Amino acid sequence: MELGLFYALLGASFAAIFGALGSAIGSGLAGQAATGLTAEKPELGMKAIILEALPGSQAIYGFVALFFVVFIVLPVDLETDKLIVISTEKGLQILAACLPVGIAGYFSGLFQGKVLAGSMNMLAKDEGSFANAMIMGAIVETVAILGLLGTILMLLKL
């Protein structure tokens, strides 16, 4: 495999892997708090599940970046349906363009999980605070969205 294609696919993989890691860690943190909340107040189980699912979006953003690189940015030979070799410079540009969504997805998922774990404690004390809990989690989500937008904008300019 040529280095350019290797770097491009490494960037796409980086975006997907670190977005997924952020989602897994964040959902795990929120899930730990959700189990405690649900054990004490089973009637709040569905709200806890919704809050636990929020960090999962970072994995989606990373996958969108991977999809964008593989199916839109990288050139394909239409006759053989295989990727065309690209320069090392172009591959490094694609790798660099994938960094924002990977890094933002990882840290956004991690901290979103922490915020939502705290929100579970808030929900345990005040069942009417679900909307506030959702908003607090959504605020952290904006970092991942901005990372995805940055990646897409850079990939469009290559």
Secondary structure per residue as TSV (DSSP state, phi and psi in degrees):
chain	resnum	aa	ss	phi	psi
A	1	M	-	360.0	137.2
A	2	E	-	-70.1	151.6
A	3	L	H	-62.3	-38.0
A	4	G	H	-59.7	-48.0
A	5	L	H	-65.4	-39.3
A	6	F	H	-58.2	-48.5
A	7	Y	H	-63.9	-39.7
A	8	A	H	-63.5	-45.7
A	9	L	H	-70.2	-30.9
A	10	L	H	-63.1	-43.2
A	11	G	H	-62.0	-44.8
A	12	A	H	-62.8	-41.1
A	13	S	H	-65.6	-40.9
A	14	F	H	-58.0	-46.2
A	15	A	H	-59.7	-47.4
A	16	A	H	-69.9	-43.9
A	17	I	H	-65.9	-47.5
A	18	F	H	-74.4	-29.6
A	19	G	H	-64.1	-42.3
A	20	A	H	-67.4	-39.8
A	21	L	H	-61.3	-44.9
A	22	G	H	-60.1	-42.3
A	23	S	H	-63.7	-44.7
A	24	A	H	-64.0	-45.2
A	25	I	H	-66.1	-46.7
A	26	G	H	-62.1	-44.4
A	27	S	H	-66.2	-34.5
A	28	G	H	-65.3	-44.0
A	29	L	H	-63.6	-46.0
A	30	A	H	-65.8	-36.6
A	31	G	H	-65.4	-37.1
A	32	Q	H	-61.0	-43.9
A	33	A	H	-69.3	-34.2
A	34	A	H	-64.8	-36.7
A	35	T	H	-65.6	-39.5
A	36	G	H	-64.9	-43.9
A	37	L	H	-62.2	-45.6
A	38	T	H	-68.6	-31.7
A	39	A	H	-65.8	-37.6
A	40	E	H	-81.7	-38.3
A	41	K	-	-135.9	84.3
A	42	P	G	-58.3	-27.4
A	43	E	G	-65.9	-15.7
A	44	L	G	-96.2	10.0
A	45	G	H	-56.9	-44.9
A	46	M	H	-67.2	-39.6
A	47	K	H	-63.6	-39.5
A	48	A	H	-64.3	-40.3
A	49	I	H	-64.8	-40.4
A	50	I	H	-62.1	-45.3
A	51	L	H	-65.5	-37.7
A	52	E	H	-65.8	-31.6
A	53	A	H	-76.1	-20.7
A	54	L	G	-54.6	-44.1
A	55	P	G	-66.5	-8.7
A	56	G	G	-66.0	-17.2
A	57	S	H	-67.8	-27.5
A	58	Q	H	-62.2	-35.1
A	59	A	H	-64.8	-37.2
A	60	I	H	-64.2	-43.3
A	61	Y	H	-62.9	-41.5
A	62	G	H	-63.3	-39.7
A	63	F	H	-67.3	-36.9
A	64	V	H	-60.3	-43.1
A	65	A	H	-63.4	-44.1
A	66	L	H	-59.4	-47.4
A	67	F	H	-59.7	-44.0
A	68	F	H	-60.1	-44.5
A	69	V	I	-65.5	-51.2
A	70	V	I	-70.2	-38.3
A	71	F	I	-103.5	-13.4
A	72	I	I	-119.4	-45.2
A	73	V	I	-82.6	-46.2
A	74	L	S	-73.5	133.6
A	75	P	-	-74.3	143.1
A	76	V	E	-124.1	136.9
A	77	D	E	-76.5	113.9
A	78	L	T	-66.6	-25.2
A	79	E	T	-75.1	-41.6
A	80	T	T	-100.9	-11.0
A	81	D	T	60.1	32.6
A	82	K	E	-115.0	153.2
A	83	L	E	-67.0	140.2
A	84	I	-	-87.0	142.6
A	85	V	-	-62.7	136.0
A	86	I	-	-120.3	163.9
A	87	S	-	-70.4	158.4
A	88	T	H	-60.8	-40.1
A	89	E	H	-60.3	-46.0
A	90	K	H	-63.7	-41.0
A	91	G	H	-61.6	-41.7
A	92	L	H	-67.0	-34.1
A	93	Q	H	-64.4	-42.6
A	94	I	H	-65.7	-41.8
A	95	L	H	-57.9	-47.6
A	96	A	H	-63.2	-37.4
A	97	A	H	-67.7	-24.7
A	98	C	H	-84.2	-12.4
A	99	L	H	-61.6	-43.5
A	100	P	H	-58.1	-45.4
A	101	V	H	-70.3	-34.3
A	102	G	H	-68.1	-49.1
A	103	I	H	-68.6	-46.8
A	104	A	H	-64.1	-38.9
A	105	G	H	-64.7	-40.7
A	106	Y	H	-63.4	-54.6
A	107	F	H	-71.7	-34.9
A	108	S	H	-63.7	-45.0
A	109	G	H	-62.8	-42.7
A	110	L	H	-59.8	-52.4
A	111	F	H	-76.4	-27.4
A	112	Q	H	-64.8	-39.4
A	113	G	H	-61.4	-40.6
A	114	K	H	-66.0	-42.7
A	115	V	H	-62.1	-43.6
A	116	L	H	-71.7	-30.1
A	117	A	H	-63.1	-42.9
A	118	G	H	-64.6	-35.8
A	119	S	H	-65.0	-31.6
A	120	M	H	-62.9	-38.8
A	121	N	H	-65.1	-40.3
A	122	M	H	-62.8	-42.9
A	123	L	H	-65.6	-33.6
A	124	A	H	-63.8	-33.8
A	125	K	H	-85.7	-29.4
A	126	D	-	-142.9	101.4
A	127	E	G	-63.8	-17.9
A	128	G	G	-83.9	2.1
A	129	S	G	-93.6	15.5
A	130	F	H	-61.4	-42.4
A	131	A	H	-62.3	-41.4
A	132	N	H	-63.1	-39.8
A	133	A	H	-62.2	-42.2
A	134	M	H	-63.4	-43.6
A	135	I	H	-64.4	-42.4
A	136	M	H	-61.4	-40.7
A	137	G	H	-68.1	-36.9
A	138	A	H	-68.9	-30.6
A	139	I	H	-62.0	-42.3
A	140	V	H	-67.8	-31.6
A	141	E	H	-59.8	-30.3
A	142	T	H	-61.0	-28.9
A	143	V	H	-63.6	-44.1
A	144	A	H	-65.1	-39.9
A	145	I	H	-63.4	-42.9
A	146	L	H	-65.1	-36.8
A	147	G	H	-61.9	-43.2
A	148	L	H	-64.1	-43.5
A	149	L	H	-62.5	-40.9
A	150	G	H	-61.6	-43.7
A	151	T	H	-62.4	-46.6
A	152	I	H	-64.0	-42.6
A	153	L	H	-61.4	-42.5
A	154	M	H	-67.5	-40.6
A	155	L	H	-65.0	-33.6
A	156	L	H	-68.5	-24.4
A	157	K	T	-90.4	-2.9
A	158	L	-	-76.8	360.0
